[in-house]
């Protein structure tokens, strides 16, 4: 019996989780400060603060992405995950 290739499902789950985390961060930021959803109405300081938080979240998810890619490359050698 061959092992099922779950790599596409794992990648899809990762993308959904990353998108949700990003959306949640944005919503939490503007709601906790009682800001408009539209960043055009934020002050430069508020935009800079959000960017700093977003950059931190992006860095955290970059680490998770590299971990996932390492796992996929190990479990599914020769697949599309072996390309950089």
mmCIF file of the N, C-alpha and C atoms, coordinates in Angstrom:
data_MODEL
# 
_entry.id   MODEL 
# 
loop_
_atom_site.group_PDB 
_atom_site.id 
_atom_site.type_symbol 
_atom_site.label_atom_id 
_atom_site.label_alt_id 
_atom_site.label_comp_id 
_atom_site.label_asym_id 
_atom_site.label_entity_id 
_atom_site.label_seq_id 
_atom_site.pdbx_PDB_ins_code 
_atom_site.Cartn_x 
_atom_site.Cartn_y 
_atom_site.Cartn_z 
_atom_site.occupancy 
_atom_site.B_iso_or_equiv 
_atom_site.pdbx_formal_charge 
_atom_site.auth_seq_id 
_atom_site.auth_comp_id 
_atom_site.auth_asym_id 
_atom_site.auth_atom_id 
_atom_site.pdbx_PDB_model_num 
ATOM 1   N N  . UNK A 1 1  ? 0.842   -1.175 0.000  1.00 0.00 ? 1  UNK A N  1 
ATOM 2   C CA . UNK A 1 1  ? 0.000   0.000  0.000  1.00 0.00 ? 1  UNK A CA 1 
ATOM 3   C C  . UNK A 1 1  ? 0.894   1.248  0.000  1.00 0.00 ? 1  UNK A C  1 
ATOM 4   N N  . UNK A 1 2  ? 0.602   2.200  -0.846 1.00 0.00 ? 2  UNK A N  1 
ATOM 5   C CA . UNK A 1 2  ? 1.402   3.415  -0.932 1.00 0.00 ? 2  UNK A CA 1 
ATOM 6   C C  . UNK A 1 2  ? 0.853   4.480  0.011  1.00 0.00 ? 2  UNK A C  1 
ATOM 7   N N  . UNK A 1 3  ? 1.775   5.274  0.513  1.00 0.00 ? 3  UNK A N  1 
ATOM 8   C CA . UNK A 1 3  ? 1.379   6.366  1.406  1.00 0.00 ? 3  UNK A CA 1 
ATOM 9   C C  . UNK A 1 3  ? 0.740   7.481  0.589  1.00 0.00 ? 3  UNK A C  1 
ATOM 10  N N  . UNK A 1 4  ? -0.369  7.986  1.076  1.00 0.00 ? 4  UNK A N  1 
ATOM 11  C CA . UNK A 1 4  ? -1.083  9.054  0.380  1.00 0.00 ? 4  UNK A CA 1 
ATOM 12  C C  . UNK A 1 4  ? -0.292  10.347 0.471  1.00 0.00 ? 4  UNK A C  1 
ATOM 13  N N  . UNK A 1 5  ? -0.249  11.075 -0.621 1.00 0.00 ? 5  UNK A N  1 
ATOM 14  C CA . UNK A 1 5  ? 0.447   12.357 -0.666 1.00 0.00 ? 5  UNK A CA 1 
ATOM 15  C C  . UNK A 1 5  ? -0.488  13.440 -0.128 1.00 0.00 ? 5  UNK A C  1 
ATOM 16  N N  . UNK A 1 6  ? -0.236  13.841 1.085  1.00 0.00 ? 6  UNK A N  1 
ATOM 17  C CA . UNK A 1 6  ? -1.043  14.876 1.735  1.00 0.00 ? 6  UNK A CA 1 
ATOM 18  C C  . UNK A 1 6  ? -0.393  16.252 1.635  1.00 0.00 ? 6  UNK A C  1 
ATOM 19  N N  . UNK A 1 7  ? 0.608   16.378 0.805  1.00 0.00 ? 7  UNK A N  1 
ATOM 20  C CA . UNK A 1 7  ? 1.359   17.624 0.760  1.00 0.00 ? 7  UNK A CA 1 
ATOM 21  C C  . UNK A 1 7  ? 0.496   18.818 0.347  1.00 0.00 ? 7  UNK A C  1 
ATOM 22  N N  . UNK A 1 8  ? -0.379  18.644 -0.612 1.00 0.00 ? 8  UNK A N  1 
ATOM 23  C CA . UNK A 1 8  ? -1.239  19.752 -1.044 1.00 0.00 ? 8  UNK A CA 1 
ATOM 24  C C  . UNK A 1 8  ? -2.184  20.165 0.082  1.00 0.00 ? 8  UNK A C  1 
ATOM 25  N N  . UNK A 1 9  ? -2.719  19.192 0.801  1.00 0.00 ? 9  UNK A N  1 
ATOM 26  C CA . UNK A 1 9  ? -3.606  19.495 1.921  1.00 0.00 ? 9  UNK A CA 1 
ATOM 27  C C  . UNK A 1 9  ? -2.855  20.243 3.020  1.00 0.00 ? 9  UNK A C  1 
ATOM 28  N N  . UNK A 1 10 ? -1.641  19.791 3.322  1.00 0.00 ? 10 UNK A N  1 
ATOM 29  C CA . UNK A 1 10 ? -0.838  20.453 4.350  1.00 0.00 ? 10 UNK A CA 1 
ATOM 30  C C  . UNK A 1 10 ? -0.501  21.888 3.952  1.00 0.00 ? 10 UNK A C  1 
ATOM 31  N N  . UNK A 1 11 ? -0.168  22.090 2.699  1.00 0.00 ? 11 UNK A N  1 
ATOM 32  C CA . UNK A 1 11 ? 0.137   23.440 2.218  1.00 0.00 ? 11 UNK A CA 1 
ATOM 33  C C  . UNK A 1 11 ? -1.110  24.315 2.271  1.00 0.00 ? 11 UNK A C  1 
ATOM 34  N N  . UNK A 1 12 ? -2.235  23.765 1.888  1.00 0.00 ? 12 UNK A N  1 
ATOM 35  C CA . UNK A 1 12 ? -3.501  24.507 1.925  1.00 0.00 ? 12 UNK A CA 1 
ATOM 36  C C  . UNK A 1 12 ? -3.855  24.906 3.356  1.00 0.00 ? 12 UNK A C  1 
ATOM 37  N N  . UNK A 1 13 ? -3.700  23.980 4.285  1.00 0.00 ? 13 UNK A N  1 
ATOM 38  C CA . UNK A 1 13 ? -3.984  24.274 5.692  1.00 0.00 ? 13 UNK A CA 1 
ATOM 39  C C  . UNK A 1 13 ? -3.063  25.375 6.211  1.00 0.00 ? 13 UNK A C  1 
ATOM 40  N N  . UNK A 1 14 ? -1.797  25.312 5.817  1.00 0.00 ? 14 UNK A N  1 
ATOM 41  C CA . UNK A 1 14 ? -0.845  26.344 6.225  1.00 0.00 ? 14 UNK A CA 1 
ATOM 42  C C  . UNK A 1 14 ? -1.281  27.710 5.699  1.00 0.00 ? 14 UNK A C  1 
ATOM 43  N N  . UNK A 1 15 ? -1.632  27.783 4.427  1.00 0.00 ? 15 UNK A N  1 
ATOM 44  C CA . UNK A 1 15 ? -2.031  29.058 3.836  1.00 0.00 ? 15 UNK A CA 1 
ATOM 45  C C  . UNK A 1 15 ? -3.287  29.614 4.491  1.00 0.00 ? 15 UNK A C  1 
ATOM 46  N N  . UNK A 1 16 ? -4.228  28.756 4.779  1.00 0.00 ? 16 UNK A N  1 
ATOM 47  C CA . UNK A 1 16 ? -5.451  29.212 5.458  1.00 0.00 ? 16 UNK A CA 1 
ATOM 48  C C  . UNK A 1 16 ? -5.142  29.743 6.846  1.00 0.00 ? 16 UNK A C  1 
ATOM 49  N N  . UNK A 1 17 ? -4.305  29.036 7.589  1.00 0.00 ? 17 UNK A N  1 
ATOM 50  C CA . UNK A 1 17 ? -3.957  29.464 8.944  1.00 0.00 ? 17 UNK A CA 1 
ATOM 51  C C  . UNK A 1 17 ? -3.195  30.788 8.925  1.00 0.00 ? 17 UNK A C  1 
ATOM 52  N N  . UNK A 1 18 ? -2.281  30.926 7.968  1.00 0.00 ? 18 UNK A N  1 
ATOM 53  C CA . UNK A 1 18 ? -1.508  32.173 7.865  1.00 0.00 ? 18 UNK A CA 1 
ATOM 54  C C  . UNK A 1 18 ? -2.414  33.343 7.500  1.00 0.00 ? 18 UNK A C  1 
ATOM 55  N N  . UNK A 1 19 ? -3.326  33.119 6.573  1.00 0.00 ? 19 UNK A N  1 
ATOM 56  C CA . UNK A 1 19 ? -4.261  34.174 6.182  1.00 0.00 ? 19 UNK A CA 1 
ATOM 57  C C  . UNK A 1 19 ? -5.166  34.569 7.342  1.00 0.00 ? 19 UNK A C  1 
ATOM 58  N N  . UNK A 1 20 ? -5.634  33.582 8.098  1.00 0.00 ? 20 UNK A N  1 
ATOM 59  C CA . UNK A 1 20 ? -6.490  33.863 9.248  1.00 0.00 ? 20 UNK A CA 1 
ATOM 60  C C  . UNK A 1 20 ? -5.722  34.652 10.297 1.00 0.00 ? 20 UNK A C  1 
ATOM 61  N N  . UNK A 1 21 ? -4.488  34.268 10.562 1.00 0.00 ? 21 UNK A N  1 
ATOM 62  C CA . UNK A 1 21 ? -3.680  34.971 11.562 1.00 0.00 ? 21 UNK A CA 1 
ATOM 63  C C  . UNK A 1 21 ? -3.466  36.427 11.149 1.00 0.00 ? 21 UNK A C  1 
ATOM 64  N N  . UNK A 1 22 ? -3.218  36.647 9.879  1.00 0.00 ? 22 UNK A N  1 
ATOM 65  C CA . UNK A 1 22 ? -3.015  38.002 9.378  1.00 0.00 ? 22 UNK A CA 1 
ATOM 66  C C  . UNK A 1 22 ? -4.305  38.818 9.489  1.00 0.00 ? 22 UNK A C  1 
ATOM 67  N N  . UNK A 1 23 ? -5.403  38.240 9.097  1.00 0.00 ? 23 UNK A N  1 
ATOM 68  C CA . UNK A 1 23 ? -6.694  38.924 9.192  1.00 0.00 ? 23 UNK A CA 1 
ATOM 69  C C  . UNK A 1 23 ? -7.083  39.218 10.630 1.00 0.00 ? 23 UNK A C  1 
ATOM 70  N N  . UNK A 1 24 ? -6.842  38.242 11.497 1.00 0.00 ? 24 UNK A N  1 
ATOM 71  C CA . UNK A 1 24 ? -7.138  38.435 12.922 1.00 0.00 ? 24 UNK A CA 1 
ATOM 72  C C  . UNK A 1 24 ? -6.285  39.551 13.510 1.00 0.00 ? 24 UNK A C  1 
ATOM 73  N N  . UNK A 1 25 ? -5.023  39.575 13.125 1.00 0.00 ? 25 UNK A N  1 
ATOM 74  C CA . UNK A 1 25 ? -4.131  40.621 13.636 1.00 0.00 ? 25 UNK A CA 1 
ATOM 75  C C  . UNK A 1 25 ? -4.633  42.002 13.211 1.00 0.00 ? 25 UNK A C  1 
ATOM 76  N N  . UNK A 1 26 ? -5.002  42.136 11.950 1.00 0.00 ? 26 UNK A N  1 
ATOM 77  C CA . UNK A 1 26 ? -5.503  43.415 11.450 1.00 0.00 ? 26 UNK A CA 1 
ATOM 78  C C  . UNK A 1 26 ? -6.764  43.826 12.201 1.00 0.00 ? 26 UNK A C  1 
ATOM 79  N N  . UNK A 1 27 ? -7.703  42.897 12.324 1.00 0.00 ? 27 UNK A N  1 
ATOM 80  C CA . UNK A 1 27 ? -8.955  43.206 13.000 1.00 0.00 ? 27 UNK A CA 1 
ATOM 81  C C  . UNK A 1 27 ? -8.723  43.574 14.464 1.00 0.00 ? 27 UNK A C  1 
ATOM 82  N N  . UNK A 1 28 ? -7.880  42.809 15.141 1.00 0.00 ? 28 UNK A N  1 
ATOM 83  C CA . UNK A 1 28 ? -7.590  43.106 16.545 1.00 0.00 ? 28 UNK A CA 1 
ATOM 84  C C  . UNK A 1 28 ? -6.927  44.472 16.694 1.00 0.00 ? 28 UNK A C  1 
ATOM 85  N N  . UNK A 1 29 ? -6.060  44.812 15.750 1.00 0.00 ? 29 UNK A N  1 
ATOM 86  C CA . UNK A 1 29 ? -5.358  46.095 15.826 1.00 0.00 ? 29 UNK A CA 1 
ATOM 87  C C  . UNK A 1 29 ? -6.340  47.254 15.714 1.00 0.00 ? 29 UNK A C  1 
ATOM 88  N N  . UNK A 1 30 ? -7.138  47.259 14.666 1.00 0.00 ? 30 UNK A N  1 
ATOM 89  C CA . UNK A 1 30 ? -8.009  48.424 14.485 1.00 0.00 ? 30 UNK A CA 1 
ATOM 90  C C  . UNK A 1 30 ? -9.136  48.474 15.514 1.00 0.00 ? 30 UNK A C  1 
ATOM 91  N N  . UNK A 1 31 ? -9.646  47.314 15.913 1.00 0.00 ? 31 UNK A N  1 
ATOM 92  C CA . UNK A 1 31 ? -10.728 47.314 16.905 1.00 0.00 ? 31 UNK A CA 1 
ATOM 93  C C  . UNK A 1 31 ? -10.221 47.745 18.288 1.00 0.00 ? 31 UNK A C  1 
ATOM 94  N N  . UNK A 1 32 ? -9.045  47.272 18.672 1.00 0.00 ? 32 UNK A N  1 
ATOM 95  C CA . UNK A 1 32 ? -8.529  47.591 20.007 1.00 0.00 ? 32 UNK A CA 1 
ATOM 96  C C  . UNK A 1 32 ? -8.199  49.076 20.140 1.00 0.00 ? 32 UNK A C  1 
ATOM 97  N N  . UNK A 1 33 ? -8.019  49.748 19.023 1.00 0.00 ? 33 UNK A N  1 
ATOM 98  C CA . UNK A 1 33 ? -7.709  51.175 19.036 1.00 0.00 ? 33 UNK A CA 1 
ATOM 99  C C  . UNK A 1 33 ? -8.875  52.031 18.550 1.00 0.00 ? 33 UNK A C  1 
ATOM 100 N N  . UNK A 1 34 ? -9.993  51.372 18.281 1.00 0.00 ? 34 UNK A N  1 
ATOM 101 C CA . UNK A 1 34 ? -11.185 52.050 17.781 1.00 0.00 ? 34 UNK A CA 1 
ATOM 102 C C  . UNK A 1 34 ? -10.888 52.854 16.508 1.00 0.00 ? 34 UNK A C  1 
ATOM 103 N N  . UNK A 1 35 ? -10.170 52.217 15.592 1.00 0.00 ? 35 UNK A N  1 
ATOM 104 C CA . UNK A 1 35 ? -9.798  52.850 14.327 1.00 0.00 ? 35 UNK A CA 1 
ATOM 105 C C  . UNK A 1 35 ? -10.766 52.447 13.223 1.00 0.00 ? 35 UNK A C  1 
ATOM 106 N N  . UNK A 1 36 ? -10.756 53.213 12.166 1.00 0.00 ? 36 UNK A N  1 
ATOM 107 C CA . UNK A 1 36 ? -11.487 52.862 10.957 1.00 0.00 ? 36 UNK A CA 1 
ATOM 108 C C  . UNK A 1 36 ? -10.789 51.659 10.322 1.00 0.00 ? 36 UNK A C  1 
ATOM 109 N N  . UNK A 1 37 ? -11.550 50.817 9.636  1.00 0.00 ? 37 UNK A N  1 
ATOM 110 C CA . UNK A 1 37 ? -10.946 49.686 8.918  1.00 0.00 ? 37 UNK A CA 1 
ATOM 111 C C  . UNK A 1 37 ? -10.027 50.157 7.801  1.00 0.00 ? 37 UNK A C  1 
ATOM 112 N N  . UNK A 1 38 ? -10.286 51.310 7.269  1.00 0.00 ? 38 UNK A N  1 
ATOM 113 C CA . UNK A 1 38 ? -9.521  51.848 6.153  1.00 0.00 ? 38 UNK A CA 1 
ATOM 114 C C  . UNK A 1 38 ? -8.270  52.554 6.679  1.00 0.00 ? 38 UNK A C  1 
ATOM 115 N N  . UNK A 1 39 ? -7.130  51.992 6.344  1.00 0.00 ? 39 UNK A N  1 
ATOM 116 C CA . UNK A 1 39 ? -5.854  52.525 6.826  1.00 0.00 ? 39 UNK A CA 1 
ATOM 117 C C  . UNK A 1 39 ? -5.601  53.966 6.386  1.00 0.00 ? 39 UNK A C  1 
ATOM 118 N N  . UNK A 1 40 ? -6.283  54.415 5.377  1.00 0.00 ? 40 UNK A N  1 
ATOM 119 C CA . UNK A 1 40 ? -6.074  55.793 4.916  1.00 0.00 ? 40 UNK A CA 1 
ATOM 120 C C  . UNK A 1 40 ? -6.435  56.808 5.993  1.00 0.00 ? 40 UNK A C  1 
ATOM 121 N N  . UNK A 1 41 ? -7.267  56.396 6.937  1.00 0.00 ? 41 UNK A N  1 
ATOM 122 C CA . UNK A 1 41 ? -7.690  57.301 8.000  1.00 0.00 ? 41 UNK A CA 1 
ATOM 123 C C  . UNK A 1 41 ? -6.835  57.176 9.265  1.00 0.00 ? 41 UNK A C  1 
ATOM 124 N N  . UNK A 1 42 ? -5.833  56.338 9.224  1.00 0.00 ? 42 UNK A N  1 
ATOM 125 C CA . UNK A 1 42 ? -4.944  56.180 10.365 1.00 0.00 ? 42 UNK A CA 1 
ATOM 126 C C  . UNK A 1 42 ? -3.846  57.240 10.297 1.00 0.00 ? 42 UNK A C  1 
ATOM 127 N N  . UNK A 1 43 ? -3.294  57.542 11.452 1.00 0.00 ? 43 UNK A N  1 
ATOM 128 C CA . UNK A 1 43 ? -2.151  58.454 11.476 1.00 0.00 ? 43 UNK A CA 1 
ATOM 129 C C  . UNK A 1 43 ? -0.910  57.689 10.999 1.00 0.00 ? 43 UNK A C  1 
ATOM 130 N N  . UNK A 1 44 ? 0.103   58.423 10.661 1.00 0.00 ? 44 UNK A N  1 
ATOM 131 C CA . UNK A 1 44 ? 1.365   57.794 10.253 1.00 0.00 ? 44 UNK A CA 1 
ATOM 132 C C  . UNK A 1 44 ? 1.906   56.920 11.388 1.00 0.00 ? 44 UNK A C  1 
ATOM 133 N N  . UNK A 1 45 ? 1.739   57.385 12.617 1.00 0.00 ? 45 UNK A N  1 
ATOM 134 C CA . UNK A 1 45 ? 2.200   56.615 13.773 1.00 0.00 ? 45 UNK A CA 1 
ATOM 135 C C  . UNK A 1 45 ? 1.435   55.299 13.896 1.00 0.00 ? 45 UNK A C  1 
ATOM 136 N N  . UNK A 1 46 ? 0.131   55.330 13.681 1.00 0.00 ? 46 UNK A N  1 
ATOM 137 C CA . UNK A 1 46 ? -0.680  54.110 13.750 1.00 0.00 ? 46 UNK A CA 1 
ATOM 138 C C  . UNK A 1 46 ? -0.293  53.137 12.640 1.00 0.00 ? 46 UNK A C  1 
ATOM 139 N N  . UNK A 1 47 ? -0.064  53.652 11.445 1.00 0.00 ? 47 UNK A N  1 
ATOM 140 C CA . UNK A 1 47 ? 0.360   52.781 10.341 1.00 0.00 ? 47 UNK A CA 1 
ATOM 141 C C  . UNK A 1 47 ? 1.725   52.167 10.632 1.00 0.00 ? 47 UNK A C  1 
ATOM 142 N N  . UNK A 1 48 ? 2.628   52.961 11.205 1.00 0.00 ? 48 UNK A N  1 
ATOM 143 C CA . UNK A 1 48 ? 3.963   52.448 11.537 1.00 0.00 ? 48 UNK A CA 1 
ATOM 144 C C  . UNK A 1 48 ? 3.883   51.369 12.615 1.00 0.00 ? 48 UNK A C  1 
ATOM 145 N N  . UNK A 1 49 ? 3.014   51.595 13.602 1.00 0.00 ? 49 UNK A N  1 
ATOM 146 C CA . UNK A 1 49 ? 2.841   50.606 14.660 1.00 0.00 ? 49 UNK A CA 1 
ATOM 147 C C  . UNK A 1 49 ? 2.268   49.303 14.092 1.00 0.00 ? 49 UNK A C  1 
ATOM 148 N N  . UNK A 1 50 ? 1.283   49.430 13.221 1.00 0.00 ? 50 UNK A N  1 
ATOM 149 C CA . UNK A 1 50 ? 0.712   48.225 12.614 1.00 0.00 ? 50 UNK A CA 1 
ATOM 150 C C  . UNK A 1 50 ? 1.754   47.504 11.766 1.00 0.00 ? 50 UNK A C  1 
ATOM 151 N N  . UNK A 1 51 ? 2.527   48.255 10.999 1.00 0.00 ? 51 UNK A N  1 
ATOM 152 C CA . UNK A 1 51 ? 3.559   47.639 10.153 1.00 0.00 ? 51 UNK A CA 1 
ATOM 153 C C  . UNK A 1 51 ? 4.560   46.867 11.003 1.00 0.00 ? 51 UNK A C  1 
ATOM 154 N N  . UNK A 1 52 ? 4.944   47.439 12.136 1.00 0.00 ? 52 UNK A N  1 
ATOM 155 C CA . UNK A 1 52 ? 5.885   46.769 13.031 1.00 0.00 ? 52 UNK A CA 1 
ATOM 156 C C  . UNK A 1 52 ? 5.300   45.442 13.522 1.00 0.00 ? 52 UNK A C  1 
ATOM 157 N N  . UNK A 1 53 ? 4.030   45.472 13.930 1.00 0.00 ? 53 UNK A N  1 
ATOM 158 C CA . UNK A 1 53 ? 3.379   44.242 14.382 1.00 0.00 ? 53 UNK A CA 1 
ATOM 159 C C  . UNK A 1 53 ? 3.215   43.235 13.243 1.00 0.00 ? 53 UNK A C  1 
ATOM 160 N N  . UNK A 1 54 ? 2.846   43.741 12.082 1.00 0.00 ? 54 UNK A N  1 
ATOM 161 C CA . UNK A 1 54 ? 2.661   42.857 10.922 1.00 0.00 ? 54 UNK A CA 1 
ATOM 162 C C  . UNK A 1 54 ? 3.984   42.233 10.494 1.00 0.00 ? 54 UNK A C  1 
ATOM 163 N N  . UNK A 1 55 ? 5.060   43.010 10.539 1.00 0.00 ? 55 UNK A N  1 
ATOM 164 C CA . UNK A 1 55 ? 6.380   42.473 10.181 1.00 0.00 ? 55 UNK A CA 1 
ATOM 165 C C  . UNK A 1 55 ? 6.785   41.350 11.131 1.00 0.00 ? 55 UNK A C  1 
ATOM 166 N N  . UNK A 1 56 ? 6.476   41.528 12.412 1.00 0.00 ? 56 UNK A N  1 
ATOM 167 C CA . UNK A 1 56 ? 6.789   40.488 13.396 1.00 0.00 ? 56 UNK A CA 1 
ATOM 168 C C  . UNK A 1 56 ? 5.998   39.217 13.087 1.00 0.00 ? 56 UNK A C  1 
ATOM 169 N N  . UNK A 1 57 ? 4.712   39.365 12.793 1.00 0.00 ? 57 UNK A N  1 
ATOM 170 C CA . UNK A 1 57 ? 3.884   38.204 12.458 1.00 0.00 ? 57 UNK A CA 1 
ATOM 171 C C  . UNK A 1 57 ? 4.387   37.530 11.179 1.00 0.00 ? 57 UNK A C  1 
ATOM 172 N N  . UNK A 1 58 ? 4.752   38.325 10.202 1.00 0.00 ? 58 UNK A N  1 
ATOM 173 C CA . UNK A 1 58 ? 5.278   37.780 8.944  1.00 0.00 ? 58 UNK A CA 1 
ATOM 174 C C  . UNK A 1 58 ? 6.533   36.958 9.203  1.00 0.00 ? 58 UNK A C  1 
ATOM 175 N N  . UNK A 1 59 ? 7.406   37.460 10.055 1.00 0.00 ? 59 UNK A N  1 
ATOM 176 C CA . UNK A 1 59 ? 8.639   36.736 10.381 1.00 0.00 ? 59 UNK A CA 1 
ATOM 177 C C  . UNK A 1 59 ? 8.326   35.405 11.077 1.00 0.00 ? 59 UNK A C  1 
ATOM 178 N N  . UNK A 1 60 ? 7.358   35.416 11.967 1.00 0.00 ? 60 UNK A N  1 
ATOM 179 C CA . UNK A 1 60 ? 6.962   34.173 12.655 1.00 0.00 ? 60 UNK A CA 1 
ATOM 180 C C  . UNK A 1 60 ? 6.439   33.151 11.658 1.00 0.00 ? 60 UNK A C  1 
ATOM 181 N N  . UNK A 1 61 ? 5.620   33.604 10.713 1.00 0.00 ? 61 UNK A N  1 
ATOM 182 C CA . UNK A 1 61 ? 5.064   32.678 9.723  1.00 0.00 ? 61 UNK A CA 1 
ATOM 183 C C  . UNK A 1 61 ? 6.108   32.247 8.700  1.00 0.00 ? 61 UNK A C  1 
ATOM 184 N N  . UNK A 1 62 ? 7.124   33.055 8.479  1.00 0.00 ? 62 UNK A N  1 
ATOM 185 C CA . UNK A 1 62 ? 8.216   32.662 7.576  1.00 0.00 ? 62 UNK A CA 1 
ATOM 186 C C  . UNK A 1 62 ? 8.952   31.459 8.165  1.00 0.00 ? 62 UNK A C  1 
ATOM 187 N N  . UNK A 1 63 ? 9.168   31.478 9.482  1.00 0.00 ? 63 UNK A N  1 
ATOM 188 C CA . UNK A 1 63 ? 9.808   30.339 10.150 1.00 0.00 ? 63 UNK A CA 1 
ATOM 189 C C  . UNK A 1 63 ? 8.938   29.092 9.998  1.00 0.00 ? 63 UNK A C  1 
ATOM 190 N N  . UNK A 1 64 ? 7.631   29.244 10.235 1.00 0.00 ? 64 UNK A N  1 
ATOM 191 C CA . UNK A 1 64 ? 6.712   28.110 10.095 1.00 0.00 ? 64 UNK A CA 1 
ATOM 192 C C  . UNK A 1 64 ? 6.693   27.589 8.662  1.00 0.00 ? 64 UNK A C  1 
ATOM 193 N N  . UNK A 1 65 ? 6.781   28.505 7.703  1.00 0.00 ? 65 UNK A N  1 
ATOM 194 C CA . UNK A 1 65 ? 6.801   28.105 6.292  1.00 0.00 ? 65 UNK A CA 1 
ATOM 195 C C  . UNK A 1 65 ? 8.043   27.278 5.990  1.00 0.00 ? 65 UNK A C  1 
ATOM 196 N N  . UNK A 1 66 ? 9.185   27.728 6.476  1.00 0.00 ? 66 UNK A N  1 
ATOM 197 C CA . UNK A 1 66 ? 10.424  26.981 6.241  1.00 0.00 ? 66 UNK A CA 1 
ATOM 198 C C  . UNK A 1 66 ? 10.364  25.607 6.897  1.00 0.00 ? 66 UNK A C  1 
ATOM 199 N N  . UNK A 1 67 ? 9.766   25.523 8.081  1.00 0.00 ? 67 UNK A N  1 
ATOM 200 C CA . UNK A 1 67 ? 9.605   24.228 8.749  1.00 0.00 ? 67 UNK A CA 1 
ATOM 201 C C  . UNK A 1 67 ? 8.702   23.302 7.945  1.00 0.00 ? 67 UNK A C  1 
ATOM 202 N N  . UNK A 1 68 ? 7.611   23.852 7.428  1.00 0.00 ? 68 UNK A N  1 
ATOM 203 C CA . UNK A 1 68 ? 6.701   23.043 6.614  1.00 0.00 ? 68 UNK A CA 1 
ATOM 204 C C  . UNK A 1 68 ? 7.393   22.568 5.340  1.00 0.00 ? 68 UNK A C  1 
ATOM 205 N N  . UNK A 1 69 ? 8.106   23.469 4.677  1.00 0.00 ? 69 UNK A N  1 
ATOM 206 C CA . UNK A 1 69 ? 8.797   23.072 3.448  1.00 0.00 ? 69 UNK A CA 1 
ATOM 207 C C  . UNK A 1 69 ? 9.840   21.989 3.719  1.00 0.00 ? 69 UNK A C  1 
ATOM 208 N N  . UNK A 1 70 ? 10.541  22.096 4.831  1.00 0.00 ? 70 UNK A N  1 
ATOM 209 C CA . UNK A 1 70 ? 11.527  21.064 5.184  1.00 0.00 ? 70 UNK A CA 1 
ATOM 210 C C  . UNK A 1 70 ? 10.835  19.720 5.394  1.00 0.00 ? 70 UNK A C  1 
ATOM 211 N N  . UNK A 1 71 ? 9.701   19.752 6.057  1.00 0.00 ? 71 UNK A N  1 
ATOM 212 C CA . UNK A 1 71 ? 8.931   18.522 6.280  1.00 0.00 ? 71 UNK A CA 1 
ATOM 213 C C  . UNK A 1 71 ? 8.449   17.939 4.960  1.00 0.00 ? 71 UNK A C  1 
ATOM 214 N N  . UNK A 1 72 ? 7.888   18.786 4.107  1.00 0.00 ? 72 UNK A N  1 
ATOM 215 C CA . UNK A 1 72 ? 7.381   18.310 2.818  1.00 0.00 ? 72 UNK A CA 1 
ATOM 216 C C  . UNK A 1 72 ? 8.497   17.752 1.948  1.00 0.00 ? 72 UNK A C  1 
ATOM 217 N N  . UNK A 1 73 ? 9.649   18.415 1.962  1.00 0.00 ? 73 UNK A N  1 
ATOM 218 C CA . UNK A 1 73 ? 10.786  17.925 1.165  1.00 0.00 ? 73 UNK A CA 1 
ATOM 219 C C  . UNK A 1 73 ? 11.266  16.575 1.671  1.00 0.00 ? 73 UNK A C  1 
ATOM 220 N N  . UNK A 1 74 ? 11.225  16.370 2.988  1.00 0.00 ? 74 UNK A N  1 
ATOM 221 C CA . UNK A 1 74 ? 11.675  15.100 3.560  1.00 0.00 ? 74 UNK A CA 1 
ATOM 222 C C  . UNK A 1 74 ? 10.665  13.986 3.304  1.00 0.00 ? 74 UNK A C  1 
ATOM 223 N N  . UNK A 1 75 ? 9.381   14.303 3.416  1.00 0.00 ? 75 UNK A N  1 
ATOM 224 C CA . UNK A 1 75 ? 8.347   13.280 3.289  1.00 0.00 ? 75 UNK A CA 1 
ATOM 225 C C  . UNK A 1 75 ? 7.950   12.992 1.842  1.00 0.00 ? 75 UNK A C  1 
ATOM 226 N N  . UNK A 1 76 ? 8.144   13.972 0.958  1.00 0.00 ? 76 UNK A N  1 
ATOM 227 C CA . UNK A 1 76 ? 7.748   13.812 -0.445 1.00 0.00 ? 76 UNK A CA 1 
ATOM 228 C C  . UNK A 1 76 ? 8.890   14.212 -1.365 1.00 0.00 ? 76 UNK A C  1 
ATOM 229 N N  . UNK A 1 77 ? 10.006  13.482 -1.304 1.00 0.00 ? 77 UNK A N  1 
ATOM 230 C CA . UNK A 1 77 ? 11.157  13.835 -2.150 1.00 0.00 ? 77 UNK A CA 1 
ATOM 231 C C  . UNK A 1 77 ? 10.813  13.728 -3.633 1.00 0.00 ? 77 UNK A C  1 
ATOM 232 N N  . UNK A 1 78 ? 11.371  14.633 -4.389 1.00 0.00 ? 78 UNK A N  1 
ATOM 233 C CA . UNK A 1 78 ? 11.120  14.619 -5.823 1.00 0.00 ? 78 UNK A CA 1 
ATOM 234 C C  . UNK A 1 78 ? 9.874   15.363 -6.215 1.00 0.00 ? 78 UNK A C  1 
ATOM 235 N N  . UNK A 1 79 ? 9.132   15.845 -5.251 1.00 0.00 ? 79 UNK A N  1 
ATOM 236 C CA . UNK A 1 79 ? 7.913   16.583 -5.553 1.00 0.00 ? 79 UNK A CA 1 
ATOM 237 C C  . UNK A 1 79 ? 8.192   18.047 -5.786 1.00 0.00 ? 79 UNK A C  1 
ATOM 238 N N  . UNK A 1 80 ? 7.119   18.787 -6.000 1.00 0.00 ? 80 UNK A N  1 
ATOM 239 C CA . UNK A 1 80 ? 7.271   20.211 -6.274 1.00 0.00 ? 80 UNK A CA 1 
ATOM 240 C C  . UNK A 1 80 ? 7.879   20.967 -5.094 1.00 0.00 ? 80 UNK A C  1 
ATOM 241 N N  . UNK A 1 81 ? 7.866   20.366 -3.903 1.00 0.00 ? 81 UNK A N  1 
ATOM 242 C CA . UNK A 1 81 ? 8.393   21.020 -2.708 1.00 0.00 ? 81 UNK A CA 1 
ATOM 243 C C  . UNK A 1 81 ? 9.908   21.041 -2.699 1.00 0.00 ? 81 UNK A C  1 
ATOM 244 N N  . UNK A 1 82 ? 10.539  20.312 -3.631 1.00 0.00 ? 82 UNK A N  1 
ATOM 245 C CA . UNK A 1 82 ? 12.003  20.294 -3.656 1.00 0.00 ? 82 UNK A CA 1 
ATOM 246 C C  . UNK A 1 82 ? 12.566  21.499 -4.389 1.00 0.00 ? 82 UNK A C  1 
ATOM 247 N N  . UNK A 1 83 ? 11.695  22.253 -5.039 1.00 0.00 ? 83 UNK A N  1 
ATOM 248 C CA . UNK A 1 83 ? 12.130  23.457 -5.752 1.00 0.00 ? 83 UNK A CA 1 
ATOM 249 C C  . UNK A 1 83 ? 12.133  24.655 -4.826 1.00 0.00 ? 83 UNK A C  1 
ATOM 250 N N  . UNK A 1 84 ? 13.110  25.511 -5.000 1.00 0.00 ? 84 UNK A N  1 
ATOM 251 C CA . UNK A 1 84 ? 13.161  26.763 -4.207 1.00 0.00 ? 84 UNK A CA 1 
ATOM 252 C C  . UNK A 1 84 ? 12.553  27.886 -4.991 1.00 0.00 ? 84 UNK A C  1 
# 
